Amino acid sequence: MNTSERAFGRVAVLMGGQSAEREISLKSGRAVLDALVNRGIEAEAVDVDDDVLTQLAAGGYERAFIILHGRGGEDGVIQGALERIGMPYTGSGVLGSALAMDKYRTKAVWRGLGIPTPESVLIVHESDLDRAAAVGFPLMIKPVCEGSSIGMSKVDGVEQLRSAWELARQYDALVLAERWIVGEEFTTSILQGEALPMIRLETPRLFYDYQAKYAADTTRYHCPCGLDRAEERALQGLCTEAFEAVGASGWGRVDLMLDERHQPWLIEANTVPGMTDHSLVPMSARVAGIDFDELVVRVLSTSFGRDGDE
């Protein structure tokens, strides 16, 4: 497979979009674009709107680097549109994108395969709140199809449950109530089928929320993560299995918790993670000896091999 700079042709960096994660996507997109240009690849930014397919046709692009976070970018929508026009793109296909974006169905697949994930209940109507409470407190309440911890709340008792549900359903009609795990939070980045060094996340906040990810200066990232090598390898294997189980491919990230007994609990998969030079995938890649520009080129290389594109 020829993945030299010339082989990529003209690249559209799809960023922005209309999701709640638009600003983070624009920041990631600018970093990706700079890296591609640094490597001599002909690339341009495309801020995605309803007219994106017309923009792509007019621009004469040969492939797309998808760096759209959240709805419209991570859920199979843009992937399906690109397949319709026969344009190669980075990362997971339609099924893997749609399934990984849906936290409820991701967990259903994992449970079916015996992959450990916290007990949860889907809240669709007010009448489901009692079933959620029966899981036991504390709970994490989250929209089923959102990223960047948007709309998420920790709930310590039944009196907080309704307001947390009402907050989450501002972002999605489907809401997940998930058993809260006490322990340490980790993430495993996956690139072209291989797990990169794990990162342990540490924040004084209740959990690794939007503020902890993008604004707070108190978040700490540990890579190497501090686990012994055998345990880290085992968890990397589990995360890779979980990623592939939902049909995800190319590159992405799997988030997990280790409880006080070091039992792993997988939380979610991300198929278009952040790609600024301060994001988790680039951080893990650096420890593996892959600089940011090289990482971006490797992600772009995942666009080869789809629908006969070589």
C-alpha positions in Angstrom: 0.0 0.0 0.0 1.5 3.3 -1.1 0.9 6.0 1.5 3.5 8.5 0.4 2.5 12.1 0.6 1.9 12.2 -3.2 -0.4 9.1 -3.0 -2.9 10.9 -0.8 -3.9 13.4 -3.4 -6.0 16.4 -2.5 -7.3 16.0 1.1 -10.4 17.7 2.6 -10.1 18.1 6.3 -13.7 17.9 7.5 -14.1 19.9 10.7 -16.6 22.1 12.6 -20.0 20.8 11.8 -23.1 21.6 13.8 -22.8 19.4 16.9 -22.3 20.6 20.5 -18.6 19.8 20.0 -18.1 22.2 17.1 -15.5 24.4 18.7 -13.4 21.4 19.8 -13.6 20.0 16.3 -12.4 23.3 14.8 -9.4 23.3 17.1 -8.6 19.7 16.2 -9.1 20.4 12.5 -6.7 23.3 12.5 -4.0 21.2 14.1 -4.6 18.3 11.7 -4.5 20.7 8.7 -1.2 22.2 9.9 0.3 18.8 10.3 -0.7 17.7 6.8 0.7 20.9 5.2 3.9 20.4 7.2 4.3 17.0 5.6 3.8 18.4 2.1 0.3 17.0 1.6 -2.2 19.1 -0.3 -5.0 19.7 2.2 -7.7 22.2 2.8 -10.2 22.9 5.6 -13.8 22.2 4.9 -16.3 23.5 7.5 -19.1 21.0 7.2 -22.6 22.2 6.7 -25.7 20.9 4.8 -23.9 21.7 1.5 -20.8 19.7 2.2 -21.1 17.2 -0.7 -21.3 20.1 -3.1 -18.2 21.6 -1.6 -16.4 18.4 -1.9 -17.3 18.0 -5.6 -16.4 21.5 -6.4 -13.0 21.2 -4.6 -11.8 18.2 -6.5 -10.8 16.4 -3.3 -9.6 12.8 -3.5 -10.1 11.8 0.2 -11.4 13.1 3.5 -9.8 13.4 6.9 -12.8 13.3 9.3 -12.2 15.3 12.4 -15.8 16.1 13.1 -16.6 15.3 16.8 -20.1 14.3 17.9 -23.3 14.1 15.9 -23.0 14.3 12.1 -19.3 13.3 12.3 -18.9 10.4 14.6 -22.3 8.7 14.2 -22.0 7.3 10.6 -23.8 10.2 8.9 -20.8 11.8 7.2 -19.4 8.3 6.6 -22.5 7.3 4.7 -22.5 10.5 2.7 -18.9 10.0 1.7 -19.5 6.4 0.7 -22.4 7.5 -1.5 -20.1 9.7 -3.5 -17.2 7.2 -3.4 -14.8 9.3 -1.5 -12.3 7.4 0.8 -12.2 8.7 4.4 -10.4 8.1 7.7 -11.4 5.9 10.6 -14.4 3.8 11.2 -17.1 3.0 8.6 -20.8 3.6 8.9 -21.6 0.7 11.2 -18.7 1.1 13.5 -19.2 4.9 13.8 -23.0 4.6 14.5 -22.6 1.8 17.0 -19.7 3.4 18.9 -21.5 6.7 19.1 -24.5 5.0 20.8 -23.4 4.2 24.3 -26.4 2.1 25.1 -26.0 -0.3 22.1 -22.2 -0.3 22.6 -22.7 -1.6 26.1 -25.2 -4.2 24.8 -22.6 -5.6 22.4 -20.0 -5.7 25.1 -22.2 -7.4 27.6 -23.1 -10.0 24.9 -19.4 -10.8 24.4 -18.6 -10.9 28.1 -16.7 -7.6 28.0 -17.0 -5.9 31.4 -19.0 -2.7 31.4 -21.0 -1.1 34.3 -24.7 -2.0 34.8 -27.0 0.5 33.2 -30.6 1.4 32.4 -32.0 3.3 29.4 -34.2 6.2 30.4 -36.7 7.1 27.7 -39.7 8.2 29.7 -40.2 9.6 33.2 -41.5 6.2 34.2 -38.0 4.7 33.7 -36.5 6.8 36.5 -37.6 4.2 39.1 -35.7 1.4 37.2 -32.7 3.7 37.0 -32.8 4.2 40.8 -33.0 0.4 41.3 -29.5 0.1 39.9 -28.3 1.8 43.1 -26.6 5.1 43.8 -24.4 6.8 42.9 -25.1 6.8 39.2 -23.7 8.5 36.2 -26.4 10.1 34.0 -25.4 10.8 30.4 -26.9 11.4 26.9 -26.7 8.2 24.9 -25.3 9.9 21.8 -23.0 12.8 22.9 -19.3 13.2 23.5 -16.9 15.4 25.5 -18.9 14.6 28.6 -21.6 17.0 27.5 -24.8 16.7 29.6 -23.3 14.3 32.1 -24.0 14.4 35.9 -23.1 12.3 38.9 -26.3 11.5 41.0 -26.0 10.5 44.6 -29.7 10.0 45.4 -33.2 9.9 44.0 -33.8 13.6 44.7 -31.1 14.5 42.1 -32.1 11.9 39.5 -34.9 13.9 37.8 -32.9 17.1 37.3 -29.9 15.1 35.9 -32.2 13.3 33.5 -33.7 16.6 32.4 -30.3 18.1 31.8 -29.1 15.0 29.7 -32.3 14.9 27.6 -31.6 18.5 26.4 -29.0 16.8 24.3 -30.6 13.5 23.5 -34.0 11.9 23.9 -32.3 8.7 25.1 -30.5 8.9 28.4 -28.3 6.3 30.1 -28.1 5.8 33.8 -24.9 3.9 34.6 -23.6 2.5 37.8 -20.8 4.8 39.2 -17.4 3.1 39.4 -15.1 4.2 42.2 -11.5 3.9 41.0 -9.0 5.2 38.5 -9.8 6.4 35.0 -7.7 5.3 32.0 -7.8 5.6 28.3 -6.3 3.4 25.5 -5.6 4.9 22.1 -5.8 2.6 19.1 -4.0 3.2 15.9 -4.2 0.9 12.9 -5.1 -2.1 15.1 -2.4 -1.5 17.7 -2.9 -0.1 21.2 -0.7 2.8 22.2 0.6 3.4 25.8 -2.3 3.8 28.2 -2.9 7.1 30.0 -4.1 7.5 33.6 -6.3 10.6 34.1 -6.4 12.4 37.4 -8.7 15.3 38.2 -9.9 16.9 41.5 -13.3 17.3 39.9 -16.1 14.8 40.4 -15.2 13.1 37.1 -13.3 13.8 33.9 -15.9 16.3 32.6 -15.9 19.0 29.9 -14.1 21.5 32.2 -11.5 18.9 33.2 -10.9 18.0 29.5 -10.7 21.5 28.0 -10.4 24.2 30.6 -9.1 23.2 34.0 -5.4 23.4 34.7 -5.6 20.9 37.5 -6.1 17.8 35.3 -3.1 15.4 35.4 -2.2 12.9 32.7 0.1 10.0 33.5 1.8 8.2 30.6 3.3 5.8 31.3 0.2 5.1 33.3 1.9 3.4 36.3 0.5 -0.1 35.8 2.9 -3.0 35.6 3.6 -4.1 32.0 1.6 -7.3 32.2 -1.5 -5.6 33.5 -1.2 -2.8 30.9 -0.8 -5.3 28.1 -3.9 -7.2 29.2 -6.0 -4.1 29.4 -4.7 -2.9 26.0 -5.9 -6.3 24.6 -9.3 -5.9 26.2 -9.7 -2.4 24.8 -8.7 -3.5 21.3 -11.2 -6.3 21.5 -13.9 -3.9 22.6 -13.1 -1.4 19.9 -13.3 -4.1 17.2 -16.4 -5.6 18.7 -18.5 -2.6 17.8 -17.1 -2.5 14.3 -14.7 0.4 14.9 -11.5 0.5 12.9 -8.6 2.7 11.8 -8.0 4.8 14.9 -9.8 5.8 18.1 -9.9 5.5 21.8 -11.5 3.3 24.5 -12.1 4.7 28.0 -12.2 2.5 31.1 -12.1 2.5 34.9 -10.2 0.2 37.2 -12.1 -0.2 40.5 -10.6 -0.6 43.9 -10.0 -4.3 43.2 -8.4 -3.6 39.9 -11.4 -5.0 38.0 -11.7 -3.2 34.6 -15.0 -1.6 33.5 -15.2 -0.3 30.0 -17.1 2.9 29.6 -17.2 3.9 25.9 -15.4 3.9 22.6 -14.5 7.1 20.6 -14.0 6.9 16.8 -13.0 10.5 16.2 -11.1 11.6 19.3 -9.6 15.1 19.8 -6.5 15.8 17.8 -5.0 19.0 19.2 -1.4 18.7 20.3 -2.7 18.5 23.9 -5.2 15.7 23.3 -5.0 12.2 24.6 -4.3 10.3 21.4 -1.3 12.6 20.5 -0.1 12.3 24.1 -0.1 8.6 24.0 1.5 8.6 20.5 4.4 10.8 21.7 5.3 8.2 24.4 5.3 5.6 21.7 7.8 7.7 19.7 5.3 9.0 17.1 5.3 12.8 16.8 2.1 14.7 16.0 2.7 15.2 12.3 3.5 11.5 11.8 0.4 10.5 13.8 -1.8 12.6 11.5 -0.3 11.0 8.4 -0.9 7.5 9.9 -4.5 8.4 10.6 -4.9 9.7 7.1 -3.4 6.3 5.9 -6.5 4.6 7.4 -8.4 6.0 4.4 -6.7 3.5 2.2 -8.2 0.1 1.5 -11.9 1.1 1.8 -14.1 0.1 -1.2 -11.1 -0.9 -3.2 -9.1 2.3 -2.8 -5.4 1.3 -2.6 
